[in-house]
Amino acid sequence: MPGSFDFLHIKRHTAGSSNELSFDVLDAARTQLDGKSQKNARSAKTPGSSKGSYHGVAGTSTLSAVPEVERRKKLRRARAIRVRIISVLVIIAAIGALAFAGYSFYQSRLDFSDRYNSLVVRLSDIDEDLVKVDAVMANPLAADMVESRTQAKAKMNAIAQKLDAAAEETEKAIPFALGDRDTVALTQMANAIEGRKDMLVAARKTFDEAEKFDQELETAQKAWNEVLAADQMAREATASANNAKTDESTEAAKQMTQNALDKFATARDTLEGVSLRHEKIDFKAQIEYLNKRIEALQYAVATGDALIAGDREAATANNDAYNEADAEAAAMAQDLPLLLDELVRTAFKDEIASSVKDYGDARASVSEADADVRAYISA
């Protein structure tokens, strides 16, 4: 049975083994020593000699060989055990390294995903305000958009700040990208943010022009309302002049005419100012009409002055000139609108056309980038 005493079972006469060779040599030496001892025993013993000294030599040789074999086997077993232990430790270390690498990658993936999802949340928050801007940009000059446009413009600075912060966070996320797919996703996120910035710039420019439109339309419409009021005053002055029987009543009618003339002149000057500020707003027809009305009323005032002065001939000539100019003005009025809204609106549509186009282009770019972002987070 194998065990720690295997060396006791080594065969003495097996050829070729190192153990067998070792024990044959020892047996021969012991036999030779036995023969010499017996011979010496028969001889006279030398005083002080040690009995059985050959047993000591033979015994020492045998006892020295057996532990050496056992020691070598133990060393081999110890080395084998150490090799096994080292192999196991290496495998454990390799598994640990793989596990750590996997865990590190998992943590890195979570970190990047958290950063990217945070950017998506930022954009969603920005879009809650940007959608109000987008609604106004559908028809920025509409009368019913004035209040909405004012509210949307009030949010623009905050939107711009949020976009800048999102762009900064996108830059910070670049080192955490784990591959080309993540890098492309960050590029699309940057495009989505920059596109929104471009939208905001174009919208702000459009809104500024729309505010000018509001102001100029209000100015022009007030001037035209003054024209309508002056027209009514001129009609009343003409009626009073026709019924005047005294110099006092003629003077009163003349003053009414002058007041109407002044209103027409003020309205004309206002419309000319709007046209000068905005070349595309063409008030030429209105201004020509007003000039003709002013001309007619100037003749009416001159008629009153001539009547008060007692110059009937001059009064008649001025009255004829008034009637002719007034008739011309009446003909011109047939083609004039009562309101100037559409005329001013058309001019400002041309003025905002460029910024509206820029907004549309930026919006299309944002839509493409947003689609790529959605594809990435849904994959």
Buried (B, 14 or more C-beta within 10 A) or exposed (E): EEEEEEBEEEEEEEEEEEBBEBBEEBEEBBEEBEEEBEEBEEEEEEEEEEEEEBBEEBEEBEEEBEEEBBEEEEEEEEEEEEEEEEEEEEEEEEEEEEEEEEEEEEEEEEEBBEBBEEBBEBBEEBBEBBEBBBEBBEEBBEEEBBEBBBEBBEBBEEBBEBBEEBBEBBEEBEEBBEEEEBEEBBBBBBBBBBBBBBBBBBBBBBBEBBBBBBEBBEBBBEBBBBBEBBBEBBEBBBEBBEEBEEEEEBBBBBBBBBBBBBBBBBBBEBBBBBBEEBEEBEBEBBBBBBBBBBBBBBBBBBBBBBBBEEBEEBBEBBBEBBBEBBEBBEEBBEEBEEEBBEBBBEBBBEBBEEBBEBBEBBBEBBEEBBEBBEEBEEE
